[in-house]
Amino acid sequence: MTSLSVRTIRGNFSDTLNKVIYQGERIVVKRRGKNVAAFIPMADLDVLKQMEDEIDRKIAKTELKKSKQFVSYESVRKELGLK
């Protein structure tokens, strides 16, 4: 995996982005010697989102099994301050 400083990325933003888009590279952004962010292809982000969704489903399923009390959709929206 490639690591680039913020300064390097600023000077070569188009090239950096093209490496991610067209070559599927993952690029770690460093600031003051520390990893602070990453550029990743959209396909990788989609996989991460799917993994998060699966984890959320498992947690929700576990919590639903624990709870014997029914909670209405309306009461949840009200509790969360949603309209």
Secondary structure, 3 states (H helix, E strand, C coil): CEEEEHHHHHHCHHHHHHHHHHHCCCEEEEECCEEEEEECCHHHHHHHHHHHHHHHHHHHHHHHHHCCCCCCHHHHHHHCCCC
